[in-house]
Amino acid sequence: MNTSVSILFYIKRAKVNNLGVCPIYARVTINAKRFEFSTNKYINPEKWTSEGTKVKGTSEEARTINSHLDYLKNQVLEAEKRLFKKDIPVSTENLKNELFGLAETKRMLVPIFQDHNNKIKELVGKEYAPGTLERYTTSLKHTIEFMQWKYNISDIDITKIDHAFITDYEFWLRSVRNCANNTAVKYIKNFNKIIKICLANDWIDKNPFANYKSKVKEVERVYLTEDEVQAILEKEFKTERLSLVRDIFLFSCFTGLAYIDVKNLTKSHISFGIDGERWIFTHRQKTESASKIPILPVTQMIIDKYQNHPQSNNQEKLLPILSNQKMNAYLKEIATVCEIEKELTFHIARHTFATTVTLTNGVPIESVSKMLGHKNLRTTQHYAKVLDRKVSEDMKTLKDKFSSSFKLNSKEA
């Protein structure tokens, strides 16, 4: 353990009493962190030497006080040795507890995790989405279930969490909970945030994630082809319910907005853009980044269709959207009716906008990224990887050029 313990005695001149004497204090410093305590001794400031940090002279008073200071110094060093023998990290908190015989306060994982979740709950709608709170609530639940499965306990001292705890937790998520790779990695990532809080507060000295590595596997994003979009667009539904869900889904296909962002839209989000045409100006709830999207003809038709809808007017919303659960349930019906062999969910509309509607039709990836509200271009590049058709079209020009300029000599050697 690379620790450096230093002890300094000094007087607090600001606390001089009616007798003209000042209290002597001890300052213990460990790796740039320190704590102080009173020696319960007092001295006239004129008799104190700051250079030697002791009382001047050889008087009885000087010998008595200096002897006491030496005793206290030895007590600090002995406490440091005891920590070494116990294999306890020599920190200011641990040394102070050892020196004064204080019972070390155990910090338990669950209260820290719950406190974190409570703070998120208070900030839902301000800094966090409801889904974030739900994710961390589930993470805490999984963590407790894992501890009961592995150690038969419902909580643990945070200083006992080590690398083995992390790897066993990941194993439990993958095996007992049967989580897919990316889901397991996300739960471990949530847990890591709690560990970072502990590290930031100096509640633990070692990071159990120091040698832990995990990797999110790239998932191929499902999207609709142009023919599939056209099939949904042209289909006549017998029920108003499916017709409404189809329209809201198509609205997302041609704007790239996620469910929650469509739900939050009001008429005030529509204004004129730099080109004099109608645009949607909003912010993604997930990332709080701006999304500025020109309104395409299909999008405008849907807006016009529902501009006087009672639900839209009563709730002051742009569109009369249903709950996400109901939308996804009805989209499965739409997929069946339209003979689309894909598990249709509302989020597929966002993928469809990124691929079929924009990138495939030559919209630059930088523009697509801005409309999607991505903070990083890498996020948008995931969509570009699946566009074999776009790759083929991009390479066609190069192929034509090479066919006329590069020719293999066909003569036999």
C-alpha positions in Angstrom: 0.0 0.0 0.0 1.6 3.3 -1.1 0.6 5.6 1.7 2.3 8.6 3.2 1.3 9.6 6.7 2.5 12.8 8.1 1.7 14.5 11.5 1.9 18.2 12.2 1.2 20.0 15.5 0.1 23.6 15.4 -1.7 26.2 17.6 -5.0 27.8 16.7 -4.2 31.5 17.3 -7.8 32.5 16.5 -9.0 30.5 19.6 -6.9 32.2 22.2 -8.8 32.3 25.5 -9.1 34.8 28.3 -5.9 33.5 29.9 -4.0 34.3 26.6 -3.3 30.7 25.7 -4.1 28.8 22.5 -5.2 25.2 21.9 -2.7 22.9 20.3 -4.0 20.7 17.5 -2.7 17.7 15.6 -3.1 17.5 11.8 -2.7 14.0 10.2 -2.3 14.0 6.4 -2.5 10.8 4.2 -2.0 11.1 0.5 -3.1 14.8 0.4 -6.2 14.1 2.6 -6.3 15.0 6.2 -8.1 15.1 9.5 -7.5 17.2 12.7 -8.0 16.7 16.4 -7.3 18.6 19.6 -4.4 17.5 21.8 -6.3 19.0 24.8 -3.1 21.0 25.6 -2.8 24.9 25.7 0.2 27.1 25.4 1.0 30.8 25.2 1.6 31.6 21.5 5.0 33.3 22.3 6.3 29.9 23.7 5.4 28.0 20.5 7.8 27.3 17.7 6.2 26.7 14.4 9.4 25.4 12.8 9.8 22.7 15.4 6.0 22.3 16.0 6.6 22.1 19.7 6.9 24.2 22.9 10.2 26.2 23.2 12.6 25.7 26.0 13.2 23.1 28.7 10.8 24.2 31.3 8.6 21.7 33.1 5.6 22.9 31.1 7.6 22.5 27.8 8.8 19.0 28.7 5.3 17.9 29.8 3.5 19.2 26.7 6.2 18.0 24.2 6.2 14.6 25.8 2.4 14.4 25.3 2.8 15.5 21.7 5.4 12.7 21.1 3.0 10.2 22.7 0.2 11.3 20.4 2.5 11.0 17.4 3.4 7.4 18.4 -0.3 6.6 18.8 -0.9 7.7 15.2 2.0 5.6 13.9 0.8 2.6 16.0 -2.7 2.9 14.6 -1.2 2.9 11.1 0.7 -0.3 11.9 -2.5 -2.0 13.1 -4.3 -1.1 9.9 -1.5 -2.7 7.9 -1.7 -5.9 10.0 -5.5 -6.0 9.5 -5.0 -5.5 5.8 -7.2 -2.4 6.0 -6.4 0.5 3.6 -4.7 3.3 5.4 -7.1 6.2 4.7 -7.9 9.2 6.7 -11.3 7.7 7.7 -9.9 4.3 8.6 -6.9 5.8 10.6 -9.2 8.1 12.5 -11.5 5.2 13.4 -8.6 3.1 14.5 -6.9 5.9 16.5 -10.0 6.8 18.5 -11.6 3.4 18.7 -14.6 4.4 16.7 -16.8 1.7 15.3 -16.4 1.8 11.5 -19.7 2.8 9.9 -20.6 0.2 7.4 -22.1 1.5 4.2 -24.5 -0.9 2.6 -25.2 -1.2 -1.1 -29.0 -1.2 -1.2 -29.5 2.1 0.7 -27.0 3.8 -1.7 -28.7 2.3 -4.7 -32.1 3.3 -3.4 -31.0 6.8 -2.7 -29.7 7.1 -6.2 -33.1 5.9 -7.6 -35.0 8.3 -5.3 -33.0 11.2 -6.7 -33.8 10.1 -10.3 -37.5 9.9 -9.3 -37.5 13.5 -8.2 -36.0 14.6 -11.5 -38.3 12.6 -13.8 -39.6 15.0 -16.4 -36.8 17.4 -15.7 -33.5 15.6 -16.3 -34.7 12.0 -16.7 -37.3 10.1 -18.6 -39.7 7.7 -16.8 -38.0 4.8 -18.6 -34.7 5.7 -16.9 -36.3 5.4 -13.5 -37.9 2.1 -14.5 -34.5 0.8 -15.7 -32.7 1.6 -12.4 -35.6 0.2 -10.4 -35.3 -3.1 -12.2 -31.5 -3.0 -11.8 -31.8 -2.7 -8.0 -34.4 -5.5 -8.0 -32.0 -7.8 -10.0 -29.1 -6.9 -7.7 -31.0 -7.9 -4.6 -32.2 -11.1 -6.2 -28.6 -11.9 -7.3 -27.3 -11.4 -3.7 -30.0 -13.7 -2.3 -29.1 -16.4 -5.0 -25.4 -16.2 -4.6 -24.8 -15.2 -0.9 -28.2 -15.7 0.7 -28.2 -12.1 1.8 -30.3 -9.1 0.9 -27.6 -6.5 1.2 -23.8 -6.2 1.3 -21.1 -3.9 2.7 -19.8 -2.0 -0.3 -16.2 -2.7 0.7 -16.9 -6.4 0.1 -17.8 -5.9 -3.5 -15.0 -7.2 -5.7 -14.2 -8.4 -9.2 -15.7 -11.8 -8.4 -19.0 -10.2 -7.3 -19.2 -8.4 -10.7 -18.5 -11.5 -12.8 -20.8 -13.7 -10.8 -23.6 -11.0 -11.2 -23.1 -11.0 -14.9 -23.2 -14.8 -15.0 -26.5 -14.8 -13.0 -28.0 -12.3 -15.4 -27.1 -14.4 -18.4 -28.0 -17.8 -16.9 -30.7 -17.5 -14.2 -32.4 -14.4 -15.7 -31.6 -15.5 -19.2 -30.7 -12.0 -20.3 -29.3 -11.5 -23.8 -25.8 -10.1 -24.1 -26.7 -6.5 -24.5 -29.3 -6.6 -21.8 -26.9 -8.1 -19.3 -24.2 -5.5 -20.2 -26.7 -2.7 -19.6 -27.7 -4.0 -16.2 -24.0 -4.2 -15.2 -23.4 -0.7 -16.6 -26.3 0.5 -14.3 -24.6 -1.2 -11.4 -21.3 0.4 -12.3 -22.8 3.9 -11.9 -23.5 3.0 -8.2 -19.9 1.9 -7.8 -18.7 5.2 -9.3 -20.8 7.1 -6.7 -19.0 5.1 -3.9 -15.6 5.8 -5.4 -16.4 9.5 -5.8 -17.3 9.7 -2.1 -14.2 7.8 -1.0 -16.4 5.1 0.5 -14.3 2.4 -1.3 -10.6 2.5 -2.2 -10.6 -0.1 -5.0 -12.7 -0.1 -8.1 -14.1 -3.7 -8.6 -14.6 -2.9 -12.3 -10.9 -2.1 -12.8 -10.2 -5.4 -14.7 -13.8 -6.0 -15.9 -14.5 -5.9 -19.7 -17.8 -6.3 -21.5 -18.8 -5.6 -25.0 -22.1 -4.6 -26.5 -22.8 -6.7 -29.5 -24.1 -4.8 -32.5 -27.7 -5.6 -33.2 -29.0 -5.5 -36.8 -31.7 -2.9 -36.7 -35.0 -4.0 -38.2 -36.6 -1.5 -40.6 -39.3 -1.6 -43.3 -38.5 -1.6 -47.0 -40.1 0.9 -49.4 -42.5 -1.8 -50.6 -43.5 -2.6 -47.0 -44.1 1.1 -46.2 -46.1 1.4 -49.4 -48.2 -1.6 -48.4 -49.1 -0.1 -45.0 -49.7 3.3 -46.6 -52.2 2.0 -49.2 -54.0 -0.5 -47.0 -57.6 0.4 -46.1 -58.5 -0.7 -42.6 -62.0 -1.5 -41.5 -61.5 -0.1 -38.0 -60.7 3.4 -37.0 -58.4 2.0 -34.3 -56.0 0.4 -36.8 -56.3 3.3 -39.2 -55.2 5.7 -36.4 -52.3 3.5 -35.3 -51.2 3.1 -39.0 -51.2 6.9 -39.4 -49.2 7.6 -36.2 -46.7 4.9 -37.2 -46.3 6.4 -40.7 -45.8 9.8 -39.1 -42.8 8.4 -37.3 -41.6 6.7 -40.4 -41.4 10.1 -42.2 -40.1 12.2 -39.2 -37.8 9.7 -37.4 -39.3 10.7 -34.0 -39.5 8.1 -31.2 -42.8 7.3 -29.5 -42.4 9.7 -26.5 -41.3 12.5 -28.8 -44.4 12.1 -31.0 -46.6 11.9 -27.9 -45.1 15.2 -26.6 -45.6 17.1 -29.9 -48.0 20.1 -29.8 -49.0 22.5 -32.6 -46.5 25.0 -31.3 -43.6 22.6 -32.3 -44.4 23.3 -36.0 -42.9 26.5 -37.5 -41.3 27.7 -40.6 -37.7 26.7 -41.3 -34.8 28.4 -43.0 -36.2 27.4 -46.4 -39.6 29.0 -45.7 -41.3 25.5 -45.5 -42.9 23.9 -42.4 -40.6 22.1 -40.0 -40.9 20.3 -36.7 -38.7 21.8 -34.0 -38.5 19.7 -30.9 -36.0 18.1 -28.4 -35.6 14.4 -27.9 -36.6 13.4 -24.4 -34.0 10.7 -24.2 -31.0 12.9 -24.9 -32.4 16.4 -24.7 -30.7 17.1 -28.1 -32.5 19.2 -30.7 -34.4 17.7 -33.6 -35.2 19.9 -36.6 -37.2 18.0 -39.2 -38.6 19.3 -42.5 -42.3 18.2 -42.9 -42.7 15.8 -45.9 -46.0 15.5 -47.8 -47.1 12.3 -46.1 -46.3 13.9 -42.7 -48.4 17.0 -43.6 -51.3 14.8 -44.7 -51.4 13.1 -41.3 -51.2 16.4 -39.4 -54.1 17.8 -41.5 -56.2 14.6 -41.0 -56.1 14.9 -37.2 -55.9 18.7 -36.7 -59.5 18.8 -35.4 -59.6 15.5 -33.6 -61.3 15.8 -30.2 -58.5 14.1 -28.3 -55.8 16.3 -29.9 -57.8 19.4 -29.1 -58.6 18.4 -25.5 -55.0 17.4 -24.7 -53.5 20.2 -26.8 -51.5 17.5 -28.7 -50.6 17.4 -32.4 -51.8 13.9 -32.8 -54.2 11.6 -30.8 -51.6 9.0 -29.9 -52.4 5.8 -27.8 -50.2 4.2 -25.2 -47.0 2.7 -26.4 -48.2 -0.8 -25.3 -51.4 -0.5 -27.3 -49.6 0.9 -30.3 -47.3 -2.1 -30.4 -50.1 -4.5 -29.9 -52.1 -3.0 -32.8 -49.0 -2.8 -35.0 -48.7 -6.6 -34.8 -52.3 -6.8 -36.2 -51.3 -4.3 -39.0 -48.3 -6.4 -39.9 -50.5 -9.5 -40.2 -53.1 -7.8 -42.4 -50.4 -6.3 -44.6 -48.5 -9.6 -44.8 -45.3 -8.2 -43.4 -43.2 -10.9 -41.8 -41.5 -8.7 -39.3 -42.2 -8.2 -35.6 -43.6 -4.7 -36.0 -43.0 -2.2 -33.1 -43.3 1.5 -33.0 -39.5 2.0 -32.8 -39.1 0.3 -36.2 -40.5 3.5 -37.7 -37.5 5.5 -36.5 -35.2 2.9 -38.1 -37.2 3.1 -41.3 -36.8 6.8 -41.4 -33.1 6.5 -41.0 -32.7 3.8 -43.7 -35.5 3.6 -46.2 -36.7 7.2 -46.2 -33.4 9.1 -45.9 -30.1 7.3 -46.3 -31.3 5.1 -49.1 -32.5 8.1 -51.0 -29.2 9.9 -50.8 -29.7 12.2 -47.8 -26.2 12.8 -46.3 -25.6 10.9 -43.1 -24.8 14.2 -41.3 -28.3 15.6 -42.1 -29.9 12.3 -41.0 -27.9 12.4 -37.7 -29.1 16.0 -37.1 -32.8 15.1 -37.7 -32.6 12.0 -35.5 -31.2 14.2 -32.7 -28.1 12.0 -32.4 -25.2 13.5 -30.4 -22.7 11.3 -32.1 -22.4 10.5 -35.8 -21.3 7.0 -34.8 -24.8 6.3 -33.6 -26.2 7.1 -37.1 -23.5 5.1 -38.8 -25.1 1.9 -37.4 -28.0 2.5 -39.8 -25.7 3.0 -42.8 -24.1 -0.4 -42.3 -27.2 -2.3 -43.3 -27.8 -0.5 -46.6 -26.4 -2.9 -49.2 -28.6 -1.3 -51.9 -27.1 2.1 -51.1 -23.6 0.6 -51.3 -24.4 -0.9 -54.6 -25.6 2.4 -56.0 -22.6 4.3 -54.6 -20.2 1.9 -56.2 -22.0 1.8 -59.6 -20.4 5.1 -60.7 -17.0 3.9 -59.7 -17.6 0.6 -61.5 -18.5 2.4 -64.7 -15.4 4.6 -64.4 -13.1 1.6 -63.8 -14.5 -0.4 -66.7 -13.4 2.2 -69.2 -10.1 3.3 -67.6 -8.6 0.1 -66.1 -8.3 -2.9 -68.4 -6.3 -6.1 -67.9 -3.9 -7.1 -70.6 -5.5 -10.3 -72.1 -2.4 -11.3 -74.1 -0.9 -14.6 -73.1 2.5 -14.6 -71.5 
